[in-house]
Structure formats: structure tokens, C-alpha cells
Amino acid sequence: MNRVKVKDKWFEISIPEAEIKQRVKAVAQQMSKDLEGKNPLFLAVLNGSFIFAADLMREMTIPCEISFVKLASYQGTTTTGKVHEVLGINEDLTDRTVVIVEDIVDTGLTMKRMIESLGTRRPAAIHICSLLVKPDKLQVDLNIEYVAMKIPNDFIVGYGLDYDQQGRQLKDIYTLVSE
């Protein structure tokens, strides 16, 4: 299935499932090495990162924990620029090593807001792990230590990423094509 229709738009495959899995495994191996002995708490940003977070956790070789936070900044195919925390964090983060697990970082505004919010909870360290990063779209300076893949500034769906809540179930990542 090289081309799919999601709602009213057409998308073509840009990153096959096998490549995604390979990159996720490589990131998990690096994090397992770097964070050994830390028992990191992974904070997966819902909804988009749930598939990435699950695959990442299965590849980790060190003790770690996971929880979820829900932030919203998208409407349709564009970011609204406003971030709304929808579901908060219940865990005590004091002196914990925290890894934010995100599906995609484009402007970086959501990530910046999340780091600011987490910083008030006195964690020992905050690391960022993202499946995808759009370097050309970043508007803030972020230290994204763990990146599976850098991509161009295209709108994508699949592997947890959506277009108006549709397309998350696709195993590959697809890029929007203009008709």
C-alpha cells in the first residue's frame, strides 16, 4: 500500500515499518547504555507517541518505568501554536531521571512548555527522545538527545501520528501529497 487516503487527503509512504523499527531499536540501545543504573521514567506524550513508546520500551535493556501525559497543539494539519495540558503527571519526579518520549518535534514549542512544567517538579535530569524531528521548523533551542529520524517539513501520518485522529494505525509513515 504505497498510497493511502486518510479522510480527504492522499498520502504516500515515506518511511517503511522496517526502517522505523530499526531506528527505534538503535535509539533504545543508546538510551539503555547512556542511562544505565538510573531507572528512568519515560513520559510518553499522548496520543501520537503511544506506538513509538511501546516499541521503545520493548527494546530497552535496563529497568525503566513509563507514564503518560497528554498535550495538545495541533488542529487538522497545522499547529495552533498554543499548547494545552490535557492530562497531567501524577508521579513524584523529585531526583528522577525523566525521558520525554515524543512522536514528533517540529516547532519545539510543545516540548519547551513541557520541559518548563517538568522543571518545577525537581527532576535530576530531563532528556528528550523523539521518533521524528523537523530541524527546519524548530523555533526554539532544544537539546534533543535521542532522535530516531530527522525529516523534512512535510505533514505525515502513520505509526501513531494522525490527521484529525485518523491514520494512526498505519504501520508505515506516510507523507501528504498534493493533488
C-alpha positions as CSV (number, residue, x, y, z in Angstrom):
1,M,0.0,0.0,0.0
2,N,2.2,2.8,-1.3
3,R,-0.6,5.4,-1.3
4,V,-3.5,5.8,1.1
5,K,-6.4,8.2,1.6
6,V,-7.0,9.5,5.1
7,K,-10.2,11.5,5.3
8,D,-10.0,13.9,2.4
9,K,-6.2,13.8,1.7
10,W,-3.8,11.4,0.0
11,F,-0.5,10.2,1.5
12,E,2.4,8.3,0.0
13,I,4.7,6.0,2.0
14,S,7.9,7.8,3.1
15,I,9.3,5.6,5.9
16,P,8.6,1.9,5.8
17,E,7.9,0.0,9.0
18,A,11.2,-2.0,8.9
19,E,13.2,1.3,8.8
20,I,11.2,2.7,11.7
21,K,11.7,-0.5,13.8
22,Q,15.5,-0.4,13.1
23,R,15.8,3.2,14.2
24,V,13.7,2.7,17.3
25,K,15.9,-0.2,18.3
26,A,19.1,1.9,17.8
27,V,17.7,4.7,19.9
28,A,16.7,2.2,22.7
29,Q,20.2,0.7,22.6
30,Q,21.8,4.1,23.0
31,M,19.5,5.2,25.8
32,S,20.0,1.8,27.6
33,K,23.7,2.5,27.5
34,D,23.6,6.1,28.5
35,L,21.0,5.8,31.3
36,E,22.2,2.5,32.8
37,G,21.7,2.5,36.6
38,K,19.3,5.4,36.5
39,N,15.8,3.7,36.3
40,P,14.5,6.4,34.0
41,L,10.8,7.4,34.0
42,F,9.6,7.7,30.4
43,L,6.8,10.2,30.0
44,A,5.1,9.4,26.7
45,V,3.2,12.3,25.1
46,L,-0.2,11.2,24.1
47,N,-1.8,10.5,21.6
48,G,0.9,10.4,19.0
49,S,3.7,8.7,20.8
50,F,1.9,5.6,22.1
51,I,3.1,3.3,19.4
52,F,6.7,4.6,19.5
53,A,6.7,4.5,23.3
54,A,5.5,0.9,23.3
55,D,8.1,-0.2,20.7
56,L,10.8,1.8,22.5
57,M,10.0,0.2,25.9
58,R,10.2,-3.3,24.4
59,E,13.7,-2.6,23.1
60,M,15.1,-1.1,26.4
61,T,17.5,-3.4,28.2
62,I,17.6,-1.5,31.6
63,P,15.0,-1.1,34.3
64,C,12.7,1.8,33.5
65,E,9.1,3.0,34.1
66,I,6.5,4.7,31.9
67,S,3.7,7.1,32.4
68,F,1.7,9.3,30.0
69,V,0.9,13.0,29.6
70,K,-1.4,14.5,27.1
71,L,-0.7,17.8,25.5
72,A,-2.5,19.4,22.5
73,S,-1.2,21.9,20.0
74,Y,-2.5,20.6,16.6
75,Q,-5.7,21.2,14.8
76,G,-6.1,19.4,11.4
77,T,-2.7,19.6,9.6
78,T,-1.3,22.7,11.3
79,T,-0.1,23.6,14.8
80,T,-2.2,26.1,16.6
81,G,0.9,27.5,18.4
82,K,-1.0,27.2,21.7
83,V,-0.2,24.3,24.0
84,H,-2.9,23.0,26.3
85,E,-2.1,20.4,29.0
86,V,-4.9,17.9,29.0
87,L,-3.8,15.1,31.3
88,G,-1.2,15.8,33.9
89,I,1.6,13.8,35.6
90,N,0.8,12.0,38.9
91,E,4.3,10.6,39.6
92,D,6.8,12.3,42.0
93,L,9.6,13.5,39.8
94,T,12.0,14.7,42.5
95,D,15.5,13.4,41.8
96,R,14.3,11.2,39.0
97,T,15.8,10.8,35.5
98,V,12.9,11.7,33.2
99,V,12.8,11.0,29.4
100,I,10.1,12.8,27.5
101,V,9.0,10.4,24.6
102,E,7.5,12.4,21.7
103,D,6.3,11.3,18.3
104,I,7.5,14.4,16.5
105,V,9.1,17.7,17.3
106,D,8.5,20.4,14.8
107,T,8.4,23.9,16.2
108,G,9.6,22.7,19.6
109,L,7.0,24.9,21.4
110,T,5.2,21.9,22.9
111,M,8.5,20.4,24.1
112,K,9.6,23.7,25.6
113,R,6.4,24.1,27.6
114,M,6.7,20.5,28.8
115,I,10.3,21.0,30.0
116,E,9.3,24.2,31.8
117,S,6.5,22.4,33.5
118,L,8.6,19.3,34.5
119,G,11.4,21.5,35.8
120,T,9.2,22.8,38.6
121,R,9.0,19.2,39.9
122,R,12.8,19.0,40.6
123,P,13.8,16.0,38.5
124,A,17.5,15.0,38.5
125,A,17.6,15.2,34.7
126,I,15.3,15.7,31.7
127,H,16.1,14.0,28.4
128,I,14.2,14.3,25.1
129,C,13.6,11.3,22.9
130,S,11.6,11.8,19.7
131,L,10.8,9.5,16.9
132,L,10.9,12.3,14.4
133,V,12.4,15.9,14.3
134,K,11.8,18.6,11.7
135,P,15.0,20.6,12.1
136,D,14.0,23.3,9.6
137,K,10.8,24.1,11.5
138,L,12.3,24.4,15.1
139,Q,11.6,27.8,16.6
140,V,13.3,27.2,20.0
141,D,16.7,25.8,21.0
142,L,16.2,22.3,22.3
143,N,18.7,19.6,23.2
144,I,17.0,16.6,21.7
145,E,19.5,13.9,22.7
146,Y,17.7,10.9,21.2
147,V,16.3,11.2,17.7
148,A,15.3,8.2,15.6
149,M,14.9,10.2,12.3
150,K,15.1,13.8,11.0
151,I,12.6,14.6,8.3
152,P,11.7,17.5,6.0
153,N,8.9,19.9,6.9
154,D,6.1,17.7,5.5
155,F,2.8,16.6,7.1
156,I,2.9,12.9,7.9
157,V,0.6,10.2,9.3
158,G,1.0,6.6,10.5
159,Y,2.8,4.8,13.3
160,G,0.7,6.8,15.8
161,L,0.7,10.1,14.0
162,D,-2.7,11.3,12.8
163,Y,-4.6,13.6,10.6
164,D,-7.7,14.7,12.6
165,Q,-7.4,11.5,14.7
166,Q,-7.3,9.2,11.6
167,G,-4.3,7.2,10.2
168,R,-2.6,6.4,13.5
169,Q,-3.0,2.6,12.8
170,L,-0.8,2.6,9.7
171,K,2.4,0.6,10.2
172,D,4.5,2.8,7.9
173,I,4.8,6.6,7.9
174,Y,3.2,8.4,5.0
175,T,3.7,11.9,3.7
176,L,0.9,14.2,2.4
177,V,0.9,14.6,-1.3
178,S,-0.6,17.5,-3.2
179,E,-3.1,16.6,-5.8
